[in-house]
Amino acid sequence: MRTDGEFWEVEAQMGGPDGKSKVQQCPGRASAMILADAWRGPRWQWRKL
């Protein structure tokens, strides 16, 4: 999840640094959190970038 203070994005990545990723823009923090929770699944780990 990232923001520039105005826009929010959620990025999911599978397969390490060379794996596939998907970015979804969200209208606000609440919707970004909901999407991040849904995407991370049962085996998740936050990583600061």
PDB file of N, CA, C and O in Angstrom, chain B, residues numbered from 101:
ATOM      1  N   MET B 101       0.855  -1.151   0.000  1.00  0.00           N
ATOM      2  CA  MET B 101       0.000   0.000   0.000  1.00  0.00           C
ATOM      3  C   MET B 101       0.903   1.216   0.000  1.00  0.00           C
ATOM      4  O   MET B 101       1.894   1.267   0.728  1.00  0.00           O
ATOM      5  N   ARG B 102       0.550   2.208  -0.832  1.00  0.00           N
ATOM      6  CA  ARG B 102       1.334   3.436  -0.854  1.00  0.00           C
ATOM      7  C   ARG B 102       0.439   4.613  -1.205  1.00  0.00           C
ATOM      8  O   ARG B 102      -0.618   4.462  -1.817  1.00  0.00           O
ATOM      9  N   THR B 103       0.895   5.779  -0.802  1.00  0.00           N
ATOM     10  CA  THR B 103       0.158   6.999  -1.088  1.00  0.00           C
ATOM     11  C   THR B 103       1.130   8.153  -1.295  1.00  0.00           C
ATOM     12  O   THR B 103       2.249   8.142  -0.783  1.00  0.00           O
ATOM     13  N   ASP B 104       0.692   9.122  -2.035  1.00  0.00           N
ATOM     14  CA  ASP B 104       1.458  10.361  -2.169  1.00  0.00           C
ATOM     15  C   ASP B 104       0.782  11.472  -1.358  1.00  0.00           C
ATOM     16  O   ASP B 104       1.120  12.648  -1.485  1.00  0.00           O
ATOM     17  N   GLY B 105      -0.174  11.071  -0.528  1.00  0.00           N
ATOM     18  CA  GLY B 105      -0.930  12.022   0.273  1.00  0.00           C
ATOM     19  C   GLY B 105      -2.286  12.342  -0.327  1.00  0.00           C
ATOM     20  O   GLY B 105      -3.167  12.861   0.357  1.00  0.00           O
ATOM     21  N   GLU B 106      -2.450  12.036  -1.585  1.00  0.00           N
ATOM     22  CA  GLU B 106      -3.720  12.276  -2.271  1.00  0.00           C
ATOM     23  C   GLU B 106      -4.273  10.995  -2.890  1.00  0.00           C
ATOM     24  O   GLU B 106      -5.460  10.699  -2.752  1.00  0.00           O
ATOM     25  N   PHE B 107      -3.426  10.246  -3.563  1.00  0.00           N
ATOM     26  CA  PHE B 107      -3.838   9.025  -4.237  1.00  0.00           C
ATOM     27  C   PHE B 107      -3.289   7.818  -3.489  1.00  0.00           C
ATOM     28  O   PHE B 107      -2.215   7.877  -2.890  1.00  0.00           O
ATOM     29  N   TRP B 108      -4.049   6.712  -3.534  1.00  0.00           N
ATOM     30  CA  TRP B 108      -3.673   5.478  -2.851  1.00  0.00           C
ATOM     31  C   TRP B 108      -3.552   4.362  -3.878  1.00  0.00           C
ATOM     32  O   TRP B 108      -4.330   4.295  -4.830  1.00  0.00           O
ATOM     33  N   GLU B 109      -2.569   3.485  -3.681  1.00  0.00           N
ATOM     34  CA  GLU B 109      -2.387   2.315  -4.526  1.00  0.00           C
ATOM     35  C   GLU B 109      -2.082   1.112  -3.640  1.00  0.00           C
ATOM     36  O   GLU B 109      -1.494   1.230  -2.565  1.00  0.00           O
ATOM     37  N   VAL B 110      -2.501  -0.038  -4.129  1.00  0.00           N
ATOM     38  CA  VAL B 110      -2.174  -1.307  -3.481  1.00  0.00           C
ATOM     39  C   VAL B 110      -1.448  -2.136  -4.526  1.00  0.00           C
ATOM     40  O   VAL B 110      -1.909  -2.262  -5.660  1.00  0.00           O
ATOM     41  N   GLU B 111      -0.309  -2.702  -4.139  1.00  0.00           N
ATOM     42  CA  GLU B 111       0.442  -3.563  -5.048  1.00  0.00           C
ATOM     43  C   GLU B 111       0.590  -4.940  -4.424  1.00  0.00           C
ATOM     44  O   GLU B 111       0.960  -5.074  -3.258  1.00  0.00           O
ATOM     45  N   ALA B 112       0.297  -5.954  -5.216  1.00  0.00           N
ATOM     46  CA  ALA B 112       0.497  -7.342  -4.800  1.00  0.00           C
ATOM     47  C   ALA B 112       1.554  -7.930  -5.706  1.00  0.00           C
ATOM     48  O   ALA B 112       1.539  -7.721  -6.919  1.00  0.00           O
ATOM     49  N   GLN B 113       2.479  -8.673  -5.104  1.00  0.00           N
ATOM     50  CA  GLN B 113       3.550  -9.283  -5.877  1.00  0.00           C
ATOM     51  C   GLN B 113       3.736 -10.717  -5.431  1.00  0.00           C
ATOM     52  O   GLN B 113       3.755 -11.015  -4.237  1.00  0.00           O
ATOM     53  N   MET B 114       3.872 -11.602  -6.404  1.00  0.00           N
ATOM     54  CA  MET B 114       4.107 -13.018  -6.135  1.00  0.00           C
ATOM     55  C   MET B 114       5.378 -13.445  -6.847  1.00  0.00           C
ATOM     56  O   MET B 114       5.656 -13.005  -7.963  1.00  0.00           O
ATOM     57  N   GLY B 115       6.141 -14.299  -6.198  1.00  0.00           N
ATOM     58  CA  GLY B 115       7.315 -14.863  -6.851  1.00  0.00           C
ATOM     59  C   GLY B 115       8.591 -14.082  -6.639  1.00  0.00           C
ATOM     60  O   GLY B 115       9.539 -14.242  -7.409  1.00  0.00           O
ATOM     61  N   GLY B 116       8.646 -13.253  -5.633  1.00  0.00           N
ATOM     62  CA  GLY B 116       9.876 -12.519  -5.334  1.00  0.00           C
ATOM     63  C   GLY B 116      10.077 -11.326  -6.250  1.00  0.00           C
ATOM     64  O   GLY B 116       9.152 -10.927  -6.958  1.00  0.00           O
ATOM     65  N   PRO B 117      11.283 -10.747  -6.247  1.00  0.00           N
ATOM     66  CA  PRO B 117      11.550  -9.520  -7.010  1.00  0.00           C
ATOM     67  C   PRO B 117      11.313  -9.659  -8.516  1.00  0.00           C
ATOM     68  O   PRO B 117      10.972  -8.684  -9.185  1.00  0.00           O
ATOM     69  N   ASP B 118      11.492 -10.860  -9.040  1.00  0.00           N
ATOM     70  CA  ASP B 118      11.304 -11.073 -10.474  1.00  0.00           C
ATOM     71  C   ASP B 118       9.925 -11.635 -10.810  1.00  0.00           C
ATOM     72  O   ASP B 118       9.653 -11.981 -11.960  1.00  0.00           O
ATOM     73  N   GLY B 119       9.061 -11.722  -9.807  1.00  0.00           N
ATOM     74  CA  GLY B 119       7.727 -12.284 -10.000  1.00  0.00           C
ATOM     75  C   GLY B 119       6.760 -11.294 -10.619  1.00  0.00           C
ATOM     76  O   GLY B 119       7.128 -10.179 -10.988  1.00  0.00           O
ATOM     77  N   LYS B 120       5.538 -11.722 -10.722  1.00  0.00           N
ATOM     78  CA  LYS B 120       4.476 -10.889 -11.287  1.00  0.00           C
ATOM     79  C   LYS B 120       3.914  -9.966 -10.216  1.00  0.00           C
ATOM     80  O   LYS B 120       3.872 -10.318  -9.037  1.00  0.00           O
ATOM     81  N   SER B 121       3.486  -8.788 -10.637  1.00  0.00           N
ATOM     82  CA  SER B 121       2.853  -7.870  -9.689  1.00  0.00           C
ATOM     83  C   SER B 121       1.632  -7.227 -10.329  1.00  0.00           C
ATOM     84  O   SER B 121       1.501  -7.162 -11.552  1.00  0.00           O
ATOM     85  N   LYS B 122       0.750  -6.759  -9.468  1.00  0.00           N
ATOM     86  CA  LYS B 122      -0.468  -6.085  -9.915  1.00  0.00           C
ATOM     87  C   LYS B 122      -0.661  -4.874  -9.018  1.00  0.00           C
ATOM     88  O   LYS B 122      -0.521  -4.963  -7.799  1.00  0.00           O
ATOM     89  N   VAL B 123      -0.985  -3.737  -9.632  1.00  0.00           N
ATOM     90  CA  VAL B 123      -1.218  -2.498  -8.898  1.00  0.00           C
ATOM     91  C   VAL B 123      -2.659  -2.059  -9.135  1.00  0.00           C
ATOM     92  O   VAL B 123      -3.131  -2.030 -10.272  1.00  0.00           O
ATOM     93  N   GLN B 124      -3.346  -1.722  -8.058  1.00  0.00           N
ATOM     94  CA  GLN B 124      -4.723  -1.242  -8.145  1.00  0.00           C
ATOM     95  C   GLN B 124      -4.818   0.114  -7.455  1.00  0.00           C
ATOM     96  O   GLN B 124      -4.411   0.252  -6.301  1.00  0.00           O
ATOM     97  N   GLN B 125      -5.348   1.108  -8.148  1.00  0.00           N
ATOM     98  CA  GLN B 125      -5.560   2.410  -7.537  1.00  0.00           C
ATOM     99  C   GLN B 125      -6.855   2.379  -6.738  1.00  0.00           C
ATOM    100  O   GLN B 125      -7.820   1.719  -7.123  1.00  0.00           O
ATOM    101  N   CYS B 126      -6.863   3.101  -5.618  1.00  0.00           N
ATOM    102  CA  CYS B 126      -8.021   3.148  -4.731  1.00  0.00           C
ATOM    103  C   CYS B 126      -8.368   4.603  -4.436  1.00  0.00           C
ATOM    104  O   CYS B 126      -7.485   5.461  -4.429  1.00  0.00           O
ATOM    105  N   PRO B 127      -9.640   4.888  -4.193  1.00  0.00           N
ATOM    106  CA  PRO B 127     -10.060   6.271  -3.946  1.00  0.00           C
ATOM    107  C   PRO B 127      -9.662   6.810  -2.575  1.00  0.00           C
ATOM    108  O   PRO B 127      -9.680   8.024  -2.371  1.00  0.00           O
ATOM    109  N   GLY B 128      -9.303   5.943  -1.635  1.00  0.00           N
ATOM    110  CA  GLY B 128      -8.943   6.416  -0.303  1.00  0.00           C
ATOM    111  C   GLY B 128      -8.284   5.335   0.517  1.00  0.00           C
ATOM    112  O   GLY B 128      -8.151   4.193   0.078  1.00  0.00           O
ATOM    113  N   ARG B 129      -7.865   5.717   1.741  1.00  0.00           N
ATOM    114  CA  ARG B 129      -7.159   4.796   2.622  1.00  0.00           C
ATOM    115  C   ARG B 129      -8.019   3.597   3.003  1.00  0.00           C
ATOM    116  O   ARG B 129      -7.532   2.467   3.010  1.00  0.00           O
ATOM    117  N   ALA B 130      -9.269   3.824   3.315  1.00  0.00           N
ATOM    118  CA  ALA B 130     -10.146   2.729   3.755  1.00  0.00           C
ATOM    119  C   ALA B 130     -10.270   1.658   2.675  1.00  0.00           C
ATOM    120  O   ALA B 130     -10.149   0.468   2.968  1.00  0.00           O
ATOM    121  N   SER B 131     -10.509   2.066   1.441  1.00  0.00           N
ATOM    122  CA  SER B 131     -10.656   1.080   0.364  1.00  0.00           C
ATOM    123  C   SER B 131      -9.319   0.394   0.071  1.00  0.00           C
ATOM    124  O   SER B 131      -9.305  -0.783  -0.290  1.00  0.00           O
ATOM    125  N   ALA B 132      -8.203   1.098   0.217  1.00  0.00           N
ATOM    126  CA  ALA B 132      -6.890   0.486   0.026  1.00  0.00           C
ATOM    127  C   ALA B 132      -6.636  -0.579   1.087  1.00  0.00           C
ATOM    128  O   ALA B 132      -6.092  -1.639   0.776  1.00  0.00           O
ATOM    129  N   MET B 133      -7.022  -0.314   2.335  1.00  0.00           N
ATOM    130  CA  MET B 133      -6.847  -1.292   3.402  1.00  0.00           C
ATOM    131  C   MET B 133      -7.708  -2.529   3.168  1.00  0.00           C
ATOM    132  O   MET B 133      -7.256  -3.653   3.387  1.00  0.00           O
ATOM    133  N   ILE B 134      -8.934  -2.327   2.729  1.00  0.00           N
ATOM    134  CA  ILE B 134      -9.829  -3.461   2.447  1.00  0.00           C
ATOM    135  C   ILE B 134      -9.236  -4.333   1.351  1.00  0.00           C
ATOM    136  O   ILE B 134      -9.216  -5.558   1.471  1.00  0.00           O
ATOM    137  N   LEU B 135      -8.753  -3.707   0.283  1.00  0.00           N
ATOM    138  CA  LEU B 135      -8.166  -4.459  -0.825  1.00  0.00           C
ATOM    139  C   LEU B 135      -6.885  -5.169  -0.384  1.00  0.00           C
ATOM    140  O   LEU B 135      -6.680  -6.333  -0.726  1.00  0.00           O
ATOM    141  N   ALA B 136      -6.035  -4.494   0.360  1.00  0.00           N
ATOM    142  CA  ALA B 136      -4.790  -5.113   0.837  1.00  0.00           C
ATOM    143  C   ALA B 136      -5.098  -6.324   1.712  1.00  0.00           C
ATOM    144  O   ALA B 136      -4.442  -7.359   1.588  1.00  0.00           O
ATOM    145  N   ASP B 137      -6.074  -6.207   2.582  1.00  0.00           N
ATOM    146  CA  ASP B 137      -6.470  -7.335   3.437  1.00  0.00           C
ATOM    147  C   ASP B 137      -6.970  -8.506   2.593  1.00  0.00           C
ATOM    148  O   ASP B 137      -6.662  -9.662   2.882  1.00  0.00           O
ATOM    149  N   ALA B 138      -7.737  -8.203   1.559  1.00  0.00           N
ATOM    150  CA  ALA B 138      -8.285  -9.260   0.702  1.00  0.00           C
ATOM    151  C   ALA B 138      -7.184  -9.940  -0.111  1.00  0.00           C
ATOM    152  O   ALA B 138      -7.209 -11.158  -0.289  1.00  0.00           O
ATOM    153  N   TRP B 139      -6.227  -9.169  -0.602  1.00  0.00           N
ATOM    154  CA  TRP B 139      -5.167  -9.709  -1.449  1.00  0.00           C
ATOM    155  C   TRP B 139      -4.119 -10.488  -0.679  1.00  0.00           C
ATOM    156  O   TRP B 139      -3.539 -11.432  -1.216  1.00  0.00           O
ATOM    157  N   ARG B 140      -3.864 -10.120   0.558  1.00  0.00           N
ATOM    158  CA  ARG B 140      -2.733 -10.742   1.234  1.00  0.00           C
ATOM    159  C   ARG B 140      -2.994 -12.184   1.630  1.00  0.00           C
ATOM    160  O   ARG B 140      -2.038 -12.947   1.770  1.00  0.00           O
ATOM    161  N   GLY B 141      -4.229 -12.590   1.816  1.00  0.00           N
ATOM    162  CA  GLY B 141      -4.554 -13.984   2.086  1.00  0.00           C
ATOM    163  C   GLY B 141      -4.086 -14.454   3.448  1.00  0.00           C
ATOM    164  O   GLY B 141      -3.679 -13.645   4.282  1.00  0.00           O
ATOM    165  N   PRO B 142      -4.143 -15.774   3.681  1.00  0.00           N
ATOM    166  CA  PRO B 142      -3.836 -16.318   4.999  1.00  0.00           C
ATOM    167  C   PRO B 142      -2.346 -16.309   5.341  1.00  0.00           C
ATOM    168  O   PRO B 142      -1.996 -16.257   6.520  1.00  0.00           O
ATOM    169  N   ARG B 143      -1.472 -16.358   4.354  1.00  0.00           N
ATOM    170  CA  ARG B 143      -0.021 -16.372   4.611  1.00  0.00           C
ATOM    171  C   ARG B 143       0.582 -15.076   4.110  1.00  0.00           C
ATOM    172  O   ARG B 143       1.071 -15.007   2.982  1.00  0.00           O
ATOM    173  N   TRP B 144       0.549 -14.057   4.937  1.00  0.00           N
ATOM    174  CA  TRP B 144       1.027 -12.751   4.500  1.00  0.00           C
ATOM    175  C   TRP B 144       2.101 -12.233   5.439  1.00  0.00           C
ATOM    176  O   TRP B 144       2.258 -12.678   6.576  1.00  0.00           O
ATOM    177  N   GLN B 145       2.818 -11.285   4.910  1.00  0.00           N
ATOM    178  CA  GLN B 145       3.856 -10.652   5.696  1.00  0.00           C
ATOM    179  C   GLN B 145       4.067  -9.244   5.123  1.00  0.00           C
ATOM    180  O   GLN B 145       4.378  -9.091   3.942  1.00  0.00           O
ATOM    181  N   TRP B 146       3.895  -8.220   5.967  1.00  0.00           N
ATOM    182  CA  TRP B 146       4.132  -6.853   5.515  1.00  0.00           C
ATOM    183  C   TRP B 146       5.624  -6.641   5.311  1.00  0.00           C
ATOM    184  O   TRP B 146       6.449  -7.145   6.073  1.00  0.00           O
ATOM    185  N   ARG B 147       5.951  -5.900   4.287  1.00  0.00           N
ATOM    186  CA  ARG B 147       7.330  -5.583   4.005  1.00  0.00           C
ATOM    187  C   ARG B 147       7.423  -4.098   3.677  1.00  0.00           C
ATOM    188  O   ARG B 147       6.730  -3.619   2.780  1.00  0.00           O
ATOM    189  N   LYS B 148       8.256  -3.380   4.381  1.00  0.00           N
ATOM    190  CA  LYS B 148       8.411  -1.951   4.142  1.00  0.00           C
ATOM    191  C   LYS B 148       9.308  -1.750   2.936  1.00  0.00           C
ATOM    192  O   LYS B 148      10.390  -2.330   2.854  1.00  0.00           O
ATOM    193  N   LEU B 149       8.855  -0.926   1.998  1.00  0.00           N
ATOM    194  CA  LEU B 149       9.637  -0.661   0.785  1.00  0.00           C
ATOM    195  C   LEU B 149      10.159   0.752   0.784  1.00  0.00           C
ATOM    196  O   LEU B 149      10.840   1.158  -0.158  1.00  0.00           O
TER     197      LEU B 149
END
